[in-house]
Amino acid sequence: MADEQHRAWYAAFKAKDARFDGRFFVGVSSTGIYCRPVCRAKLPKAGNCTFHATAAAAEQAGFRPCLLCRPEIAPGHAPVDAAASLAQRAARLLEDGCGNERGIEELADRLGCSDRHLRRVFAQEYDVSPIRYLQTCRLLLAKSLLTDTRLPVIDVAMAAGFGSLRRFNALFRKQYRLAPTVLRRQAAGSGGEDGGVTLTLGYRPPYQWQKMLDFLALRAIPGVETVTDGEYARTVHFVTEEQRHLYGWVRIGHRPQENALSVTVDAALLPVLSRVLARVRHLFDLYCDPGAIHETLASMNDIRPGLYVPGTRLPGCFDPFEMTVRAVLGQQITVKAAGTLTARLVQAYGIPVRTGVDGLTHVFPPPAAIVALDGPIGDRLGPLGVTGARANTILALARAFVRGDIDFSHGARPEAEIRKLMALPGIGAWTAQYIAMRAMGWPDAFLHTDYGVKKALAPRSPREILALADAWRPWRSYANINLWNAL
């Protein structure tokens, strides 16, 4: 194994980043066992580690499975992977939708299994029942609302998904040995403004907030997003389990003294509050560990001082369809020109909304609206300045979203989804990698043929750039953002 590959996999192992779980296994010569990259046992020395693409390869090399991290349940490689994957999908749905009044039976039906099977595999993966996991998600959201807002306790209970005030009070007292009203009196929640509620989401410092804002401002879609006075704001559209369409806005600011972001959410979005917060965490990369990334990317400054800035985050996305369409429209043209085309699309087919927030007038057209357009797609998008080829690509993406053919979510398995993306007309390597980087949160995408990357690393050729970037694995997406920022 090449030294650079070894170093990259060891860096991912040291970071314990769940995004690499199942993508490789670590054989430890001093113990004779092999582990998942998320194993919490004491970190072995790099010289004692060998890396294997599969569990079978690790066992072929003479290693036995770790009893702590249990390689047999790693996603993607084991016979029980279907069960582990099911549990992880269930956990994501519980976290993102904990404010919904969804029972385990309904969740199991959505995942295509029996509730008994879901309970069994969930307990095997997380050592708690799905009911207990859901209760904890709801309680933590309720505690945040009680502490940070002035919402009435009954509204807190409903927003957190408890369904009744009595049930909320009973569970809160049982778990925290404290009445919700007592916590409310002790807290100094300021809570809201302009018809919204304000919560706090923490991050690991440092955080290059201004660079994140600059990135989003350059790509902001008029009518849908704004960046003003050091804050990011956007329109929001969700469809509930009951097929209710909810429209509103969200505004995100920075609280550097608290190492946190302030998130003000339109009160109209309280029924989907947990889903809104999940999107915000992804968009602003709040799960990032900047210390782990710094150890690998600091060497970028040997090429040119200031090329890498500690605390640079990977911009995710709030709406995957919006981001993928924006990526397609940006193919082989400037960022500004792509913004113009996207603005025309929003004005023509977006949904007008009244937000009371300056600059926020539309929600981005949903994929179903694009699929439902009459006549050839080129005839509908062509007058906006969109070429026929790109119009066909946008239609293919919309159909993929409507059918659920591709997993565009944060936490998807990017290698498989990139292959599916590249099978669509008009989706090449650059676009597929960019979508994986931003929509799926893939930390090791790299756009070595990108104009900005080539300019930042001139006069190197794309092949030389790709070879150079091997030293930046497994954080090449972050390296990519730093290279763009350096321009």
C-alpha positions in Angstrom: 0.0 0.0 0.0 1.3 3.4 -0.9 2.4 5.6 2.0 -0.1 8.3 1.1 -3.0 5.9 1.1 -1.8 4.5 4.5 -1.6 8.0 5.9 -5.0 9.0 4.6 -6.7 5.9 6.1 -4.9 6.3 9.4 -6.1 9.9 9.5 -9.7 8.8 9.0 -9.3 6.1 11.6 -7.9 8.6 14.1 -10.8 11.0 13.4 -13.4 8.3 14.1 -15.5 9.9 11.4 -18.6 7.8 10.8 -18.7 8.8 7.1 -15.8 6.3 6.6 -17.5 3.4 8.4 -17.6 0.3 6.2 -15.3 1.7 3.6 -12.2 0.1 5.0 -11.1 -2.0 8.0 -8.0 -1.7 10.2 -5.8 -4.6 11.1 -3.7 -4.0 14.2 -0.6 -6.2 14.4 0.0 -5.7 18.1 -3.3 -7.2 19.0 -4.1 -9.4 16.0 -7.6 -7.9 15.6 -9.2 -5.8 13.0 -11.6 -2.9 13.6 -14.0 -0.5 11.9 -12.7 3.1 11.5 -15.1 4.2 14.2 -13.8 1.9 16.9 -13.4 3.6 20.3 -10.6 1.4 21.6 -7.2 3.0 22.3 -5.7 4.3 19.1 -2.8 2.0 17.9 0.4 3.4 16.4 0.3 4.0 12.7 3.1 1.5 12.2 1.0 -1.2 13.7 -1.9 -0.7 11.3 -2.7 -2.2 8.0 -5.8 -1.3 6.0 -8.1 -3.6 4.1 -11.0 -2.8 1.7 -13.2 -5.6 3.1 -13.6 -7.6 6.3 -12.9 -10.7 4.3 -9.5 -9.3 3.3 -8.7 -8.5 6.9 -9.5 -12.0 8.0 -7.6 -13.4 5.1 -4.6 -11.5 6.4 -4.9 -13.3 9.7 -6.8 -10.8 11.8 -9.8 -11.6 14.0 -12.8 -9.3 14.5 -12.8 -6.7 17.3 -15.4 -7.5 20.0 -15.8 -3.8 20.8 -16.7 -2.2 17.4 -18.0 -5.5 15.9 -16.9 -5.3 12.2 -19.8 -7.7 11.3 -22.3 -4.8 11.6 -20.3 -2.3 9.6 -22.4 -0.9 6.8 -21.8 -2.2 3.3 -19.6 -5.3 3.8 -21.2 -7.8 6.1 -24.0 -10.4 5.6 -26.0 -8.5 8.3 -25.4 -5.2 6.5 -29.1 -5.1 5.5 -30.1 -5.1 9.1 -27.5 -2.5 10.2 -28.4 -0.3 7.2 -32.1 -0.5 8.2 -31.4 0.5 11.7 -29.3 3.5 10.6 -31.9 4.7 8.2 -34.5 4.4 11.0 -32.3 6.4 13.3 -31.9 9.2 10.7 -35.7 9.3 10.2 -36.3 9.4 13.9 -33.7 12.2 14.4 -34.9 14.3 11.5 -38.6 13.9 12.2 -38.7 13.5 15.9 -41.3 16.3 16.0 -43.7 14.3 14.0 -46.3 12.1 15.7 -45.1 9.0 13.9 -45.3 5.6 15.6 -42.8 2.8 15.2 -45.3 0.8 13.2 -45.7 3.6 10.7 -41.9 4.0 10.5 -41.5 0.3 9.9 -44.1 0.4 7.2 -42.2 3.2 5.5 -39.0 1.2 5.7 -40.7 -1.9 4.3 -40.4 -4.2 7.3 -42.3 -5.4 10.3 -42.2 -3.3 13.5 -40.9 -6.4 15.3 -38.0 -6.7 12.9 -37.2 -3.0 13.2 -37.2 -3.2 17.0 -34.8 -6.2 16.9 -32.2 -4.8 14.5 -32.4 -1.3 16.1 -31.6 -2.7 19.5 -28.7 -4.7 18.0 -27.2 -1.6 16.4 -27.8 1.0 19.1 -28.4 -0.9 22.3 -31.6 0.9 22.9 -35.1 0.5 21.5 -36.4 2.8 18.8 -39.0 4.1 21.2 -36.3 5.1 23.7 -34.2 6.6 21.0 -37.1 8.7 19.7 -38.0 9.8 23.3 -34.5 11.0 23.8 -34.5 13.0 20.5 -37.8 14.6 21.5 -36.8 15.4 25.1 -33.5 17.1 23.9 -35.4 19.2 21.4 -38.0 20.1 24.0 -35.3 21.0 26.5 -33.7 23.3 23.9 -37.0 25.0 23.2 -37.7 25.5 26.9 -34.2 26.9 27.5 -33.8 29.1 24.4 -37.4 30.3 23.5 -40.5 31.7 25.1 -42.8 29.3 23.5 -45.7 28.2 25.7 -45.0 24.8 27.2 -48.0 23.3 25.3 -46.4 24.5 22.0 -43.0 23.0 23.1 -44.7 19.7 23.7 -46.4 19.7 20.3 -43.3 20.9 18.4 -41.2 18.2 20.0 -43.7 15.6 18.9 -45.2 14.4 22.2 -48.8 14.8 21.1 -50.1 15.8 24.5 -49.0 18.0 27.3 -49.7 15.3 29.9 -47.4 12.8 28.2 -44.7 15.4 27.8 -44.8 16.5 31.5 -44.7 12.9 32.7 -41.8 11.8 30.6 -39.8 15.0 31.2 -40.2 14.6 35.0 -39.2 10.9 34.9 -36.1 11.5 32.8 -34.8 14.8 34.2 -36.4 14.8 37.6 -37.6 18.3 36.9 -40.9 19.8 35.7 -40.8 21.6 32.4 -42.2 24.8 34.0 -39.3 24.8 36.5 -36.7 24.6 33.8 -38.5 27.4 32.0 -38.4 29.6 35.0 -34.7 28.9 35.5 -33.8 29.5 31.8 -33.3 33.0 30.4 -34.7 32.2 27.0 -35.1 35.2 24.7 -36.7 33.1 22.1 -37.8 34.8 19.0 -38.3 37.6 16.6 -40.5 38.5 13.7 -42.8 35.6 14.3 -40.0 33.0 14.7 -38.3 31.1 17.5 -34.6 31.2 18.0 -32.5 28.2 19.0 -28.7 27.6 19.3 -26.7 24.9 17.6 -23.1 24.4 18.7 -20.0 23.5 16.7 -16.3 22.6 17.4 -14.1 25.7 17.0 -12.6 27.2 15.0 -15.3 28.1 12.5 -14.6 30.3 9.5 -18.0 31.9 9.5 -17.3 34.7 7.0 -15.8 32.3 4.5 -18.9 30.1 4.7 -21.1 33.2 4.2 -19.0 34.4 1.3 -19.4 30.9 -0.4 -23.2 30.9 0.1 -23.6 34.6 -0.9 -21.8 34.0 -4.2 -24.2 31.2 -5.0 -27.4 32.6 -3.4 -30.5 32.2 -5.5 -32.4 35.6 -5.7 -35.8 35.2 -4.1 -34.9 32.0 -2.3 -31.7 33.0 -0.3 -30.2 36.1 1.0 -26.9 36.9 2.9 -27.1 40.3 4.6 -25.7 41.8 7.8 -23.6 38.7 8.6 -26.6 36.3 8.4 -27.9 33.7 6.0 -31.7 33.5 5.4 -33.8 31.4 3.0 -37.3 30.2 2.2 -38.4 26.8 3.3 -40.9 24.3 2.0 -41.8 21.0 3.6 -44.5 18.4 3.0 -45.7 16.7 6.2 -46.6 13.1 6.6 -50.2 14.2 6.2 -49.3 15.8 2.8 -49.7 19.3 4.3 -47.5 21.9 2.6 -45.7 24.2 5.0 -43.9 27.3 3.9 -41.8 29.7 5.9 -38.3 31.0 6.4 -35.1 30.4 8.5 -32.3 32.7 9.4 -28.9 31.7 10.7 -26.4 33.9 12.4 -23.1 33.5 14.3 -22.4 33.5 18.0 -18.6 33.2 18.1 -18.4 33.8 21.9 -20.6 30.7 22.4 -19.1 28.6 19.5 -22.6 28.3 18.2 -25.0 29.4 15.5 -28.3 31.1 16.2 -31.1 29.6 14.2 -34.4 31.6 13.9 -37.2 29.5 12.5 -40.5 30.8 11.2 -43.3 29.8 13.7 -45.2 28.3 10.7 -42.5 25.6 10.5 -42.8 24.4 14.2 -44.5 21.1 13.1 -41.3 20.2 11.1 -38.8 21.9 13.4 -36.5 18.9 13.8 -36.3 18.5 10.0 -35.4 22.1 9.6 -32.6 21.9 12.3 -31.2 18.7 10.6 -31.0 20.6 7.3 -29.2 23.5 9.0 -26.7 21.2 10.6 -25.9 19.7 7.3 -25.7 23.0 5.4 -23.3 24.5 7.9 -21.3 21.3 8.5 -21.8 21.4 12.3 -20.6 17.8 12.9 -17.1 18.6 11.5 -14.0 18.0 13.6 -11.6 20.7 12.4 -8.7 19.4 14.5 -8.7 16.1 12.6 -8.8 17.9 9.3 -6.0 20.3 10.3 -3.6 17.5 10.8 -3.8 16.5 7.2 -4.5 19.8 5.3 -1.9 22.0 7.1 0.6 20.8 4.6 -1.3 22.7 1.9 0.4 25.8 3.2 3.8 24.4 2.1 2.6 25.0 -1.4 1.6 28.6 -0.7 1.1 30.3 2.7 -2.6 30.8 3.4 -3.8 28.2 1.0 -5.4 26.3 3.9 -7.2 28.1 6.7 -8.1 26.1 9.9 -11.8 25.9 10.6 -12.9 26.1 7.0 -16.2 24.1 6.7 -17.7 22.1 3.8 -20.9 23.9 2.7 -23.7 21.3 2.5 -27.1 22.1 1.2 -30.6 22.7 2.6 -32.5 21.4 -0.4 -30.8 18.7 -2.4 -32.9 19.2 -5.6 -32.2 22.9 -5.5 -28.5 22.3 -5.2 -28.3 19.6 -7.9 -30.2 21.8 -10.4 -27.9 24.7 -9.5 -24.9 22.5 -10.2 -26.2 21.5 -13.6 -26.9 25.1 -14.6 -23.3 25.9 -13.5 -21.7 23.5 -15.8 -19.0 25.2 -17.9 -20.2 28.7 -17.1 -19.3 31.3 -14.5 -20.9 31.2 -11.0 -22.6 34.6 -11.8 -24.1 33.3 -15.0 -25.4 30.2 -13.3 -27.0 32.4 -10.7 -28.8 34.3 -13.4 -30.2 31.2 -15.0 -31.3 29.8 -11.6 -33.1 33.1 -10.8 -35.0 32.9 -14.1 -36.1 29.3 -13.3 -37.3 30.4 -9.8 -39.3 33.3 -11.2 -40.9 31.1 -13.9 -41.7 28.0 -11.9 -41.0 28.7 -8.2 -43.8 29.0 -5.7 -44.5 32.6 -4.5 -44.6 32.9 -0.7 -45.1 35.8 1.7 -42.4 35.7 4.3 -42.2 39.3 5.6 -38.4 39.0 5.1 -36.8 41.3 2.6 -35.5 39.4 -0.5 -37.3 36.1 0.3 -40.2 35.8 -2.2 -40.2 32.2 -3.6 -39.5 28.6 -2.8 -37.5 26.7 -5.3 -39.7 24.6 -7.7 -40.0 21.1 -6.3 -39.0 18.1 -8.6 -42.6 17.1 -9.0 -43.4 20.5 -10.6 -40.6 20.1 -13.1 -41.8 16.6 -14.0 -45.4 17.8 -14.4 -44.4 20.5 -17.0 -46.3 20.1 -20.2 -44.6 19.5 -23.5 -40.9 19.0 -24.3 -38.7 20.2 -21.4 -36.5 22.1 -23.8 -39.5 24.2 -24.9 -40.2 25.2 -21.3 -36.7 25.9 -20.1 -35.2 27.1 -23.4 -36.8 30.6 -23.2 -35.0 31.0 -19.9 -31.6 30.5 -21.5 -31.2 26.9 -20.5 -29.7 24.7 -23.3 -31.7 21.7 -24.4 -29.0 19.3 -23.0 -29.2 20.9 -19.6 -33.0 21.0 -19.6 -33.0 17.2 -20.3 -30.6 16.7 -17.4 -32.7 18.7 -15.0 -35.8 16.7 -16.0 -33.8 13.4 -15.5 -32.8 14.6 -12.0 -36.4 15.6 -11.2 -37.6 12.2 -12.2 -34.9 10.5 -10.1 -36.0 12.6 -7.1 -39.6 11.8 -7.6 -39.0 8.1 -8.0 -36.4 7.9 -5.2 -33.9 6.3 -7.6 -30.9 8.0 -6.0 -30.1 8.7 -2.4 -29.2 12.4 -2.3 -29.3 12.7 1.4 -26.4 13.4 3.8 -25.2 10.0 4.9 -25.7 8.3 1.5 -23.1 5.9 0.2 -21.5 8.2 -2.3 -19.6 5.7 -4.4 -22.8 3.9 -5.4 -24.8 7.1 -5.8 -22.1 8.7 -7.9 -22.3 5.8 -10.4 -26.1 6.3 -10.6 -25.7 10.0 -11.1 -23.2 9.5 -14.0 -25.7 7.2 -15.7 -28.1 10.2 -16.1 -27.7 12.3 -19.3 -25.5 15.3 -18.9 -24.0 14.2 -15.5 -20.2 13.9 -15.7 -17.5 13.3 -13.1 -17.3 17.0 -12.0 -21.1 17.3 -11.4 -21.4 14.0 -9.7 -18.5 14.7 -7.3 -19.8 18.2 -6.6 -23.3 16.8 -5.7 -21.7 14.1 -3.5 -19.6 16.7 -1.8 -22.5 19.1 -1.0 -25.7 17.0 -1.0 -24.3 13.8 0.5 -21.6 15.4 2.8 -18.9 13.3 1.2 -15.6 14.5 2.7 -13.2 13.0 0.2 -14.6 14.3 -3.2 -12.1 16.2 -5.3 -12.7 18.2 -8.5 -9.3 18.1 -10.0 -10.5 19.3 -13.5 -12.3 22.3 -12.0 -11.3 25.7 -13.3 -10.8 27.2 -9.8 -8.8 24.3 -8.6 -6.5 24.4 -11.6 -6.1 28.2 -11.2 -5.3 27.9 -7.5 -2.7 25.2 -8.2 -1.3 26.6 -11.5 0.8 25.7 -13.4 0.2 22.0 -12.6 -1.8 19.8 -14.9 -5.0 18.1 -13.8 -3.0 14.8 -13.5 -0.4 16.5 -11.3 -3.1 18.1 -9.2 -4.8 14.7 -8.7 -1.5 13.2 -7.6 -0.8 16.1 -5.3 -4.2 15.7 -3.7 -3.5 12.2 -2.6 -1.7 13.7 0.4 -5.0 15.4 1.4 -7.1 12.2 1.7 -9.5 11.7 3.3 -10.4 15.4 3.5 -10.1 16.3 -0.1 -13.5 18.0 -0.2 -12.3 20.4 2.5 -9.1 20.9 0.4 -11.3 21.8 -2.5 -13.2 24.5 -0.6 -9.9 25.9 0.7 -8.6 26.1 -2.9 -11.7 28.0 -4.0 -11.5 30.3 -1.1 -7.9 31.1 -1.9 -9.1 32.7 -5.1 
